[in-house]
Amino acid sequence: MSRNKWWAVAAVAAMTLAGAPAAAAEVGALACGDRSYQAEAVNNGGTWTARNAGRTVYTGTDMRSAVQAAISSLTAGRTYKQWVVVRGNGWVSTGSRISLPSYTGIDVCGTIDVSGSGSGDQAPIYSRGTREVEVGHLTVTGRPLYGIFMRNVENVVLGQINMYLSAGLGVRIDNRGDTSVRSRNIRIDSVYVSGASSHAVETYGVDNISIGTVTARNVGESGLLLNDTINATVSTVDAENAGSGTGYAAFRTANRNGRIGNGYPTNIRVGTVKARGGGRGVFCVSESGGLTIDRVDLANTGNNAVLIENCHNVVLAAQSGTVSGGGELRLAARSEFPNNSDILVQNLSVTNSSVRESPCGNNTTFRNIQLYNSSMNVCP
């Protein structure tokens, strides 16, 4: 498959559970379980059976064991992707994993409910030090530590992911096992997360990631958080009540996110950030930058609608934006990092709020800002 074809972001079909928004779909996208697969795990009346080519590899009541047995039955040492389909609902422990090795795809046509206790990097879908891994469809409920956890991975696709949680973090992809090598070539089509106590989606140490839509509802921290990530394209972040009572944001970029070498060429591109309530709307912090956000739609945030703090080469609202109520739009700086530089804020309608810059940054530009019952106090 060509790089361009592989990298095109698929738009996915409507969410299967009530309350999740519809997402656009790539022409020819397969419904869950419709693709060719080599192994399956099926729940029939509480009994799980895993099979590969008519050979039974597990029978019992444990969903995790059945799915892992199906995965383990795939061709050893393969250099091409093989698939497992999971049919039925089941339970796994918070302190356990379903581990995906390299060249493995999984379609979960049912719900994984997670409960119990655990610690560390446990997740119902887990992969580490792997390549060519794909999760076509997945629905998770309950209290996982992470819904999906992937570390030091390459060429990963996450398709239609739905999580209805009461704790934990939705999706985390990082390189913290070996920080000398970034996780690379990640595609996320559509993620819906509600009820997480942490972030809906978080990356750390990733190079080349394409994200379609992240929808966050009532999560404890950020909707989408990019840390030390470069070459990222995001279509939409849509968050309601993300990080309420905190400094987190619907969209946050931190820890030198967007820094390539010693510079900040534009390499983080976001189409739309929408925030309703919660903490902040947009937050750029800790020597991040190289960021362009085309459109913002921010209303009634409890903290800053926008905070740009110690960031470089940032364009906010390249096309259009609204800020209504909630906290102010603020450019600020901490003394331990270099001041803001090359910040452009434009094309905004600001209602019942304020725009403030303190201290003065280097090469900051405000233009085409319409104020309605709002104030603006920025450097000349």
N, C-alpha and C positions, 0 to 999 in steps of 0.2 A: 504494500500500500504506500502511496506517495506521502511525503511529509505533509503537504497541503491538505490532502484528503483526510489523513489521520488527525490533523490538528483542527479541522473545522468543528466548531462547537455545535453539538446536536441540540435542537430544541426538543423537549420531551412532552409526552402526552399529559393530559389532565391528571392531577393528583387523584389517588384512589380513595382517600379518606375525606370525610366532610371537613370543611374549614380550610383545606389547603388550596392555594390558588392554582389556576391552570397555568401551564407553561408551554411555550411554543415548542414545536417538535420538528425534528429533521425528517424530510421526506423519506419514507421507508423505515422509520424507526420501529423496532420490534416491541410488541407487548411482552410483558414478563413471561418467560417460559417458552416463547415461540421460536427462539433460536435453536440451532442444532446444539446438542450437548452430549457429553460422553458419560456423565454419571448423574445420579439424582438421589435426593433424600426426600421421602414422602411420609407424611403423617396420616395414618388411617386409624381413627378411633383411639388416639393416644399412643399408638405403637408406631415408632419410626422405623422405616426400612430404607437402607441405602443400597443402591445397585449400580453396577457398571456392566453394560453389555449383557444383561440378563443374569449376571453373577451377583448374589447377595453378599454384601461386605459388612453389614451391620443390621441387627434387629433388636429393638429395645425401646425404652421410654425416654431416653436422653437425647434431646435435639442436638446439643453440641457434639456429642459423640457420633451421631448419625451423619451430620454434615461434614465433620472432620474426616470420618471414614470414607465418605464419597470423594472428598478432595484427595485423600491419600491414595485412592484407587486409580487416579489418573496416571498416565504414562510417566514412569520415572525418567529423569534427565531430559525431559522434552525441551525443545527450543522453539515451540509454537504453542499458541494459546489453546488450552482445552477448557471446557465449560462444565460447571455443576449447576443444576437447577434444584431449588428447594421448594417443595410444595406443602403448604400447611403452616399453621401457627404453632409456636412453641415457646419454651422458657429456657434461658441460660442464666448462669450465675454472674453477678457483678465481678466476681474474682476469677473469671475464666475468659478464654479467647477461642474464636474460630480463626485459625491462621491460614492465610493465603500465601503459598509459595509463588515463585516466578512462573510466568506463562499460565496464569489461572484466571478464569472469569467465573463469576457467580451471579446468579439471578435468584433473589429470594422472593418467591411469590406467596407471601404470607407475612406474618408479623413475628419478630423476635422480641419477646418481653424479657426485660432484664431486672433482676432483683437480687437482694442479698447484700453482702459486704465484700470489699476487696480493696486493694491498694496498688499503686504503680500504674503501668501502662496497659492495663487490661481493657479489652474491647470486644464486643461481639463480632466485629470485623477488624482483623489485625493483619498487618504485613510489615516486615522489616528486612532491609537489605535485599530487596527484590526488584524485579523489572517485569514489565508487560503484565500488569495486574489490572483487572477491570471488575467493577461492581455495577451491573446493569440496573438492577432495581433493589431497593432495600427499604423496609419499614421497621423502625425500632421504637419500642415504648419502654417506660419504666425508668430505672435509675442506673444506667451504665456509668463507669468512670469516663469513658469516651464511647461515642456511638461507632465511630470509625477512627482507628489510630494507624498511621503509616509513617515509618521512619526510614530515612536513607533509601528512597525508592526512585524508580525511573520509569517513565512511560506508563503512567497510571490514568485510568479513566473512571470517573464516578458519574453514573447516569442520573437516574431519578431517585433521589434520596429523601425520605420522609422520616422525621423523628418527632415523637410526641412524648416528651420526657418530664420527669419530676426532679431530676438532678443531673449533674455531669456536664460534659462538653460534647458538642455535636460531632464535628469533624476536625481532626488535627492531622496535618501533614508537616513533618519537620525533618531536620538533619542532625538532631542533637546527639545521635550515637557516634557520628564521625563528622565533625563540623568542617573538616577540610574538603569535603565533597558535598555539594548541594543536592537535595532532591530535585529531579529535573523532569521536564515535559509532563506536566500534570494538566488534565482536562476535567473540569467539573461542570456538568450540564445544569442541574437544578437541585438545590438543597432547601428543604423546608424544615425548620427546627422551632419547636415551641417548648417552653418550660425548662430549658437547660439552666443550671445554676451558674454556668460559665458562658463561654462564647458559643455562638452557633457554628462558625467556621473560623479556624485559625491556622495560619502557616508560619513556619520559622525556617529560614535557610532554604528557600526554594528558588529555582531559576526556571523561567519559562512556564507560566501557568495561565490557563485560559478558563475563566469562570463565567457561566451564563447568568443564573439568577440565584441569589441567596435571600431567602425570606426568613426573617426572624420574628418570633412573637413571644413576648414575655420571657426573654432570656436574661440571666443575671448580669452578663457583661456585654461584650460587643456582638453585633450582628456578623460582621466580617472584620477580622484583625489580621493584617499582614505585617509580619516581623521579618526584617533582614531578608526580604524577598525582592527579586529583580525580574524584569521582563514579564509583567503581569498585565492581563487585560480582563476587565470585569464589565459585564453588561449592566447588571442591576443589583443594588442592595436595597431591600425593602424591609424596614424594621419598625416595629411597634413595641414600645416599652422595653427597649434594649438597654440594660445597664441602669435601670432606674435607681436614683440615689447614689450613683457612682460617677467617676470620671471617664468611664468607658463610653463608647460611641456606637451608633449604627454602623459607621465605617471608621476604623482606626488604622493608622499606619505608624509603625514604631520601630525602634532599635535599628537605625540606619537603613530602614526600608528604602529601596530605590537607589541606594548608593552603589555605583559601579566604579571600582578603583577608588580614586579620591574625588570623583565628581558625581554630578546628579543630572545626567542626560535624561530627557523625558522617556521613561520606560514603564511607568505605572499609569495605565489609562483606564478610567472608569466612566461608564456611560451615565448612569443615574444613581444618586443616593437619595432615598426617601426615608425620612424619620418622623415618627409621631410619638411624642412623649419620650420617656426613658431618660437616659443621661445626656450625653452630647449627641449631636448629629454627625459631624465630621471632626476628627481629631488627628492632626499630624504632629508627631512629637519625636524627640530624641534623635536628632540629626537624620531625619528621613527627608524624602523629597522625590524629585524626578516625577512629579505627580500632576496629572491633568484630570480634572473631573468636569465632564461636559455639562451636567445638569444636577441641581440640587433642589429638593422640595422638603423643607424642614419646618416643623411646627411644634410648638409647645414642649420643647425639650426642657428638662429640669435643670440641666447644667448648660454650658455654652452650646449655642446652636452650632458654632464652628470655633475651634481653637487650633490655631497654627502656631506652634511653639518650637523654636530652634529647628526650622525646616528650610529647605533650599530648592528653588525652581519648582514652585507650586502654582498651578493655575486653577482657581476656583470659579466654576460656572463659565467655562469656555463658551457655552452656548446660551444658557439661561438659568435662572434660579429664583427661588422664593424663600424667605425666612420670615416666619410669622410667630410672634409671641415667644415665650420661653427665654432661654439665656441669650446673651449677646454674642455677636460675631467678634472674636477677639484675636489679635495678633500679639503674641507675648514671647518672652524668652526667659530661660533659667540661666544663671551666671556660669554654671559648669559646662555649658556648651556654647559654640559660636552662635551669634545672633541670627535671626531670620535673614535670608537673602533671596532676591529675585522672586518675590511673591507678587502675583497678579490676581486681584479680586475684582470681578466685573460682572455686568449683566444681571444684577440682582435687584429684586424688589424686597424691601425690608419693612415689615409692618409690626408696630408695637414692640420694638426691640431697639438695639443699638449696635453701632459699629465702632470698635475702639482698637487703636494700636498703641501699645506701651510695653517696652521701650520701642523707639524707632528702629526699624530694620534697615537693611541695606538694599537699595533698589526695590522699594515697595511701590506698587501702583494700584490705586483704586480708580475705577472708571465705570461710568454708566450704572451708578447706584441710585435707585429711586427710594426715597425715604417717605414712609407714611406713619405719622405719629411716632417717629423714631429719631434718634440723634446719631451724629457721626463725629468722632473725635480721633482723627488720624494725623500722622506727621505730614508736614508740607513736603 
